């Protein structure tokens, strides 16, 4: 993503590991601001056969979705995947892009979603799936990096997304 110049941020399990407790994850979640002119550059990065990336026409269709499309990029040998979510008109994505953080990763720097955004999305995933893994991730982020949390911004979005009750579950979740 760094080579393409496409604006991105890493989120999901990988971001929760950055802010919280290391755990194994077999995928990476990435949010992209993908414009029509970016699609050939994105497809070119994954050419060569090591990765499956949807055809350009499918990428164009996903990029045209107002609510934000999605697709996967899959490494053929390992089946490791990147879940790609497109910003679209999603106000939470837009807010998160203004708050993303640049952090060192080996010899480069990467863009990572803010902890508040990661928590909000994990609360939504918990509400939708019931998987305690999301509550555990949030509890560990609060335990390890809670001092860095923008509680006012989080409270605003908890109210806006009707997630305050679910957040209380995460706060009370016993970290391992």
C-alpha positions as CSV (number, residue, x, y, z in Angstrom):
1,X,0.0,0.0,0.0
2,X,2.9,2.3,0.7
3,X,4.1,2.0,-2.9
4,X,0.7,2.7,-4.4
5,X,0.1,6.0,-2.6
6,X,-3.4,4.9,-1.8
7,X,-4.6,6.1,1.5
8,X,-5.1,3.2,3.9
9,X,-5.2,2.2,7.6
10,X,-4.8,-1.1,9.3
11,X,-7.5,-2.1,11.7
12,X,-9.1,-5.2,13.2
13,X,-7.1,-7.9,14.9
14,X,-3.7,-6.6,13.8
15,X,-4.5,-3.1,15.2
16,X,-5.8,-4.6,18.4
17,X,-2.5,-6.4,18.8
18,X,-0.6,-3.1,18.4
19,X,-2.7,-1.5,21.1
20,X,-3.3,-4.6,23.3
21,X,-2.1,-8.1,23.8
22,X,-0.4,-10.1,21.1
23,X,-2.5,-12.9,19.7
24,X,-2.4,-14.9,16.5
25,X,-4.5,-13.7,13.6
26,X,-4.6,-15.2,10.1
27,X,-5.8,-12.1,8.4
28,X,-5.4,-8.4,8.2
29,X,-8.2,-5.8,7.9
30,X,-7.4,-2.7,5.9
31,X,-9.6,0.3,5.1
32,X,-8.8,2.0,1.8
33,X,-9.8,5.3,0.2
34,X,-9.9,3.7,-3.2
35,X,-10.6,6.1,-6.1
36,X,-11.3,4.9,-9.7
37,X,-7.8,6.0,-10.9
38,X,-6.2,4.0,-8.0
39,X,-7.6,0.6,-9.1
40,X,-5.0,-0.2,-11.8
41,X,-2.2,0.7,-9.3
42,X,-3.7,-1.6,-6.7
43,X,-4.2,-4.5,-9.2
44,X,-0.6,-4.0,-10.4
45,X,0.9,-4.4,-6.9
46,X,-0.5,-7.9,-6.6
47,X,0.3,-9.1,-10.1
48,X,2.6,-12.0,-10.6
49,X,0.5,-14.9,-9.3
50,X,1.4,-15.0,-5.6
51,X,-1.9,-13.3,-4.7
52,X,-5.5,-13.5,-5.8
53,X,-7.0,-10.1,-6.3
54,X,-10.4,-9.7,-7.8
55,X,-10.6,-8.6,-11.5
56,X,-10.4,-4.9,-12.2
57,X,-14.1,-4.8,-13.1
58,X,-15.0,-6.2,-9.6
59,X,-12.8,-3.7,-7.9
60,X,-14.5,-0.9,-9.9
61,X,-17.9,-2.2,-8.9
62,X,-16.9,-2.3,-5.2
63,X,-15.3,1.2,-5.3
64,X,-18.6,2.5,-6.8
65,X,-20.7,1.4,-3.8
66,X,-21.7,4.5,-1.9
67,X,-21.8,2.6,1.4
68,X,-18.3,1.4,0.8
69,X,-17.5,-1.9,-0.9
70,X,-15.3,-4.7,0.2
71,X,-13.1,-7.5,-1.2
72,X,-10.3,-9.9,-0.2
73,X,-6.7,-10.2,-1.4
74,X,-5.5,-13.8,-0.7
75,X,-2.0,-15.1,-0.7
76,X,-2.2,-18.3,-2.8
77,X,0.4,-20.4,-1.0
78,X,-0.7,-19.7,2.6
79,X,-4.3,-18.7,2.2
80,X,-3.6,-15.7,4.4
81,X,-5.9,-12.9,3.5
82,X,-6.4,-9.2,3.6
83,X,-10.0,-8.1,4.1
84,X,-10.2,-4.8,2.3
85,X,-13.0,-2.3,3.3
86,X,-13.6,0.8,1.2
87,X,-14.4,4.1,2.8
88,X,-17.4,5.1,0.7
89,X,-19.7,7.6,2.5
90,X,-19.3,5.8,5.9
91,X,-18.9,8.7,8.4
92,X,-17.1,6.5,10.9
93,X,-14.5,5.5,8.3
94,X,-14.1,9.2,7.3
95,X,-13.6,10.2,11.0
96,X,-11.1,7.4,11.5
97,X,-9.0,8.5,8.5
98,X,-8.5,11.9,10.1
99,X,-7.3,10.2,13.3
100,X,-5.1,7.4,11.9
101,X,-1.6,7.1,13.2
102,X,1.7,6.6,11.6
103,X,3.8,4.0,13.4
104,X,7.2,2.3,12.8
105,X,7.1,-1.2,11.5
106,X,10.5,-2.7,10.8
107,X,12.2,-0.4,8.3
108,X,9.0,1.4,7.2
109,X,6.2,3.3,8.7
110,X,2.5,2.2,8.4
111,X,-0.8,3.8,9.0
112,X,-2.9,2.3,11.8
113,X,-6.5,3.2,12.8
114,X,-6.9,4.9,16.1
115,X,-7.6,2.8,19.1
116,X,-11.1,4.5,19.4
117,X,-12.0,3.3,15.9
118,X,-10.7,-0.2,16.5
119,X,-12.8,-0.4,19.7
120,X,-15.9,0.9,17.9
121,X,-15.6,-1.6,15.1
122,X,-14.9,-4.5,17.5
123,X,-18.0,-3.5,19.4
124,X,-20.0,-3.7,16.2
125,X,-18.5,-7.0,15.3
126,X,-19.3,-8.4,18.8
127,X,-22.9,-7.1,18.6
128,X,-23.3,-8.7,15.2
129,X,-21.5,-12.0,15.9
130,X,-21.5,-12.5,19.7
131,X,-17.8,-13.6,19.5
132,X,-16.1,-12.9,22.9
133,X,-12.8,-12.6,21.0
134,X,-13.8,-9.0,20.3
135,X,-14.6,-8.2,24.0
136,X,-11.2,-9.8,25.0
137,X,-9.4,-7.7,22.4
138,X,-11.0,-4.5,23.7
139,X,-10.4,-5.4,27.4
140,X,-6.7,-5.9,26.6
141,X,-6.4,-2.7,24.7
142,X,-8.0,-0.8,27.6
143,X,-5.7,-2.6,30.1
144,X,-2.5,-2.0,28.1
145,X,-3.1,1.3,26.2
146,X,-6.1,2.7,28.0
147,X,-4.2,5.9,29.1
148,X,-3.9,6.9,25.5
149,X,-7.7,6.5,24.8
150,X,-9.6,9.7,23.8
151,X,-12.6,8.9,26.0
152,X,-14.6,12.0,24.9
153,X,-14.3,11.0,21.2
154,X,-15.1,7.4,22.0
155,X,-18.2,8.4,24.1
156,X,-19.5,10.5,21.2
157,X,-19.4,7.6,18.8
158,X,-20.6,5.1,21.4
159,X,-23.8,7.2,21.7
160,X,-24.1,7.9,17.9
161,X,-23.8,4.1,17.1
162,X,-25.8,3.0,20.1
163,X,-22.9,0.9,21.5
164,X,-22.7,2.3,25.1
165,X,-24.2,-0.9,26.6
166,X,-22.0,-3.2,24.6
167,X,-18.9,-1.1,25.7
168,X,-19.8,-1.7,29.3
169,X,-19.6,-5.4,28.6
170,X,-16.1,-4.9,27.2
171,X,-15.0,-2.8,30.1
172,X,-16.1,-5.5,32.5
173,X,-14.7,-8.4,30.5
174,X,-12.0,-10.2,32.5
175,X,-8.8,-10.0,30.5
176,X,-6.9,-13.3,30.3
